[in-house]
Amino acid sequence: MKIQAVNIESGDRIIAYCNNKMQICTVKRVIDPDLNNITLSVFTSESSRNSLSRVLRFQRDALVELHTKVTPADM
């Protein structure tokens, strides 16, 4: 399912181009939701202990492939 970048939340798992390949990334936090871009801090694997943190930037109206949406019960 695709969602707009502006609707991404912490904990969401998205499919994005990171480390020179398309992969599933877990959103750690939304760093800067300014007027033009959304900046996200993400982990590149399911376990944050075994993963490097990366920064991704999207235009606010960009469509991003959502792998798993976080729910309040998951927190």
Secondary structure as GFF3:
##gff-version 3
##sequence-region A 1 75
A	DSSP	beta_strand	2	4	.	.	.	ID=ss1
A	DSSP	three_ten_helix	5	7	.	.	.	ID=ss2
A	DSSP	beta_strand	13	18	.	.	.	ID=ss3
A	DSSP	beta_strand	21	33	.	.	.	ID=ss4
A	DSSP	beta_strand	37	43	.	.	.	ID=ss5
A	DSSP	three_ten_helix	48	50	.	.	.	ID=ss6
A	DSSP	beta_strand	53	59	.	.	.	ID=ss7
A	DSSP	beta_strand	63	68	.	.	.	ID=ss8
A	DSSP	three_ten_helix	72	74	.	.	.	ID=ss9
###
